[in-house]
Amino acid sequence: MAVVAPAHGAASAPELEGRIAIVTGGSRGIGQAIVTELARRGADVVFTYRQDDEGARATIAHVDEAGRRAVAQRVDVRDPDAAARVVDACRELFGRLDILVNNAGIARDAVVWKMTDEAWAEVIETDLTAAFRFVRAAVPLMRAGHGGRIVSIASINALRGKFGQSNYAAAKAGLIGLTKSVAREVGGFGITANVVAPGLIDTAMAAALPEDVRQRSVSETVVGHLGTTADVAHAVAFLAGPGAAHITGAVLNVDGGQHM
């Protein structure tokens, strides 16, 4: 059997060429890195942000540099109507949706006996309920396109708990349970649903932590350093790409062995 090599200099199409993605919380940190990486691999991206206009412009610039199209949607994901509005905008602009990344999240830390109802509710609404609403809005459009990928950003603290983060850990653990249930419900439609669970990632938020807290996290890893936003983005892009077609209901830790 003859094997014909590609012509010299010929390049294959990017693995996400023609795909359309929605990423929540895409104006900074991990979310910005995810939007950029999906675009670098060929996807056009609709992303949400709440108030960081400058960060949103920077995200759009990164996508432009990758030669793809970015559409920023300024919404508060806690708004019960936000998910439907964003998915409707995606439908009107692109006519389809292939990838949903639930990244938007906040932390409001306090020990449980000092945590207010407001701090509890704000984290649950942002980190868990909003993800549910985006999945609910996205699945019909994915079904119409005969497939899709859902990737949600949780945390290793969902798996181990964390002092002062009962609301955050509960929300992220709920996100894992939501994803596994969704994976069972949508698998027959060619849709996969997975979770990426980062450890402490070297972001502006992490940089603001006391040095002893950062070093404690580093000491928990086996690689001896914190992860980067690119590390998380690469994991998300893998789960959104063709190499993860037979992976669903999984939790992929990106933590340098921090929770092992």
C-alpha positions in Angstrom: 0.0 0.0 0.0 1.4 3.4 -1.0 1.7 6.2 1.5 1.5 9.7 0.1 3.1 12.4 2.2 1.6 15.9 2.2 3.1 18.5 0.0 6.0 20.3 1.5 4.8 23.2 3.6 1.2 22.1 3.6 -0.5 22.6 7.0 -3.5 20.9 8.4 -6.4 23.0 9.5 -6.5 24.0 13.2 -8.3 21.3 15.2 -11.2 23.6 16.2 -11.5 25.3 12.8 -15.1 26.3 12.3 -16.2 25.7 15.9 -18.1 28.2 17.9 -17.5 28.5 21.7 -19.1 30.4 24.6 -16.8 31.1 27.6 -18.1 32.7 30.7 -15.8 35.0 32.6 -13.4 35.6 29.8 -11.9 39.0 30.5 -9.1 38.0 32.8 -7.0 35.2 34.2 -8.0 31.7 33.4 -11.0 32.7 31.3 -8.9 35.0 29.1 -6.4 32.3 28.6 -9.1 29.8 27.6 -10.7 32.2 25.1 -7.3 32.9 23.6 -6.3 29.2 23.4 -9.6 28.2 21.8 -9.1 30.9 19.2 -5.5 29.9 18.6 -6.9 26.4 17.8 -9.4 27.8 15.3 -12.6 28.6 17.2 -14.6 31.8 17.2 -15.6 32.8 20.7 -18.5 34.5 22.5 -17.4 35.4 26.0 -19.0 37.0 29.0 -17.7 39.5 31.5 -19.2 41.5 34.3 -17.4 44.9 34.5 -13.8 44.7 33.3 -14.1 46.6 30.0 -10.3 46.9 29.6 -9.8 43.2 30.2 -12.5 42.4 27.7 -10.8 44.6 25.1 -7.5 42.8 25.8 -9.2 39.4 25.3 -10.6 40.6 21.9 -7.2 41.7 20.9 -5.7 38.3 21.7 -8.4 36.6 19.6 -7.8 39.1 16.7 -4.1 38.2 16.8 -5.1 34.6 16.4 -7.1 35.5 13.3 -10.5 34.6 14.8 -13.6 36.5 15.9 -14.5 37.3 19.5 -17.8 38.7 20.7 -17.9 40.2 24.2 -21.2 40.1 26.2 -21.3 42.2 29.3 -23.6 40.4 31.7 -23.9 39.4 35.3 -24.1 35.6 35.1 -26.2 35.6 38.3 -29.0 37.2 36.3 -31.5 34.4 35.6 -31.9 35.6 32.0 -28.2 36.1 31.2 -27.6 32.6 29.9 -30.5 32.6 27.5 -29.5 36.0 26.2 -25.9 35.0 25.5 -26.9 31.8 23.8 -29.5 33.6 21.7 -26.8 36.1 20.7 -24.5 33.2 19.7 -27.3 31.7 17.6 -28.0 34.9 15.9 -24.4 35.6 15.1 -23.1 32.2 14.2 -26.1 29.9 13.9 -24.6 27.2 16.0 -22.8 26.4 19.3 -20.1 23.7 19.6 -18.3 24.4 22.9 -19.5 25.8 26.3 -16.9 26.6 29.0 -18.4 27.4 32.4 -15.5 29.4 33.9 -17.1 32.4 35.7 -16.6 32.2 39.4 -15.9 34.1 42.6 -14.8 33.4 46.1 -16.1 35.0 49.3 -14.1 33.4 52.0 -15.0 33.1 55.7 -15.1 30.3 58.2 -18.6 28.8 58.3 -19.6 30.3 61.7 -18.9 33.7 60.3 -20.2 33.3 56.8 -23.2 35.4 55.9 -26.2 34.3 53.9 -25.1 36.8 51.2 -21.6 35.4 50.9 -23.0 31.9 50.6 -25.7 32.8 48.1 -23.4 35.0 45.9 -20.9 32.2 45.4 -23.5 29.5 44.8 -25.3 31.7 42.3 -22.2 32.6 40.4 -20.2 29.4 40.5 -23.0 26.8 40.3 -26.4 28.1 39.4 -25.1 30.2 36.5 -23.4 27.1 35.1 -26.7 25.2 35.3 -28.5 27.9 33.4 -25.8 28.1 30.7 -25.9 24.3 30.2 -29.7 24.4 30.1 -29.7 27.1 27.4 -26.8 25.6 25.4 -27.9 22.0 25.1 -30.8 22.6 22.6 -28.5 24.5 20.3 -25.9 21.8 20.6 -28.5 19.1 19.9 -29.6 21.0 16.8 -26.0 20.8 15.6 -25.7 17.1 16.5 -23.0 17.4 19.1 -21.0 19.6 21.4 -18.6 19.9 24.3 -19.3 21.2 27.8 -16.3 21.9 30.0 -16.7 23.4 33.5 -14.0 24.8 35.7 -14.2 23.5 39.3 -11.3 23.2 41.8 -9.4 20.6 43.7 -11.0 22.2 46.8 -14.3 20.6 45.6 -12.6 17.2 46.1 -10.8 17.9 49.4 -12.5 20.9 51.1 -10.7 24.0 52.1 -10.6 26.0 55.4 -12.6 29.2 55.0 -14.2 28.1 51.7 -17.3 26.1 52.5 -19.3 28.1 50.0 -16.8 27.8 47.2 -16.0 24.1 47.8 -19.7 23.3 47.9 -20.4 25.2 44.7 -17.5 23.5 42.9 -18.4 20.1 44.2 -22.0 20.8 43.0 -20.5 21.6 39.6 -18.9 18.2 39.4 -22.2 16.5 40.3 -24.1 18.6 37.8 -21.6 17.7 35.1 -21.7 14.0 35.7 -25.5 14.1 35.6 -25.5 16.2 32.4 -23.0 13.8 30.8 -25.4 10.9 31.3 -28.3 13.0 29.9 -26.7 14.4 26.8 -24.3 11.6 25.7 -26.8 10.2 23.3 -26.9 13.5 21.4 -23.1 13.5 20.8 -22.5 15.9 23.6 -19.8 15.4 26.2 -19.5 17.1 29.6 -16.3 17.2 31.6 -14.7 19.2 34.5 -11.2 20.7 34.8 -10.2 21.0 38.5 -7.2 23.4 38.9 -5.1 23.7 42.0 -3.7 27.1 42.9 -2.9 28.8 39.6 -0.5 31.8 39.2 -3.0 34.6 38.6 -3.3 38.1 39.8 -5.5 36.8 42.6 -2.9 34.3 43.6 -0.2 36.9 43.5 -2.2 38.9 46.1 -2.2 36.1 48.6 0.3 36.2 51.5 3.6 34.6 50.6 3.3 31.9 53.2 -0.1 30.8 51.7 1.5 30.7 48.2 4.5 28.7 49.5 2.2 26.3 51.3 0.4 25.5 48.1 3.7 25.1 46.2 4.9 22.7 48.9 1.8 20.6 48.3 2.6 20.1 44.7 5.0 17.4 43.4 6.3 19.6 40.6 7.5 22.4 42.9 5.7 25.3 41.3 2.2 26.7 40.7 0.3 26.1 37.5 -0.2 28.8 34.8 -3.4 30.0 33.2 -2.1 28.4 30.0 -1.9 25.0 31.7 -5.7 25.2 32.4 -6.5 26.5 29.0 -4.6 23.6 27.3 -6.6 21.1 29.4 -9.9 22.8 28.4 -8.9 22.9 24.7 -8.1 19.2 24.8 -11.5 18.3 26.3 -13.1 20.6 23.6 -11.1 19.0 20.8 -11.2 15.8 18.7 -8.8 13.9 21.0 -11.4 13.8 23.8 -14.3 12.5 21.8 -14.6 9.4 24.0 -14.2 11.2 27.4 -17.2 12.3 29.3 -18.2 12.7 33.0 -14.5 13.0 33.8 -12.7 15.3 36.3 -9.2 16.4 35.1 -7.0 17.8 37.8 -4.6 20.5 36.7 -2.7 20.9 39.9 0.9 19.7 39.6 0.0 16.8 42.0 -1.3 19.2 44.7 -4.2 16.9 45.4 -2.8 13.4 44.9 
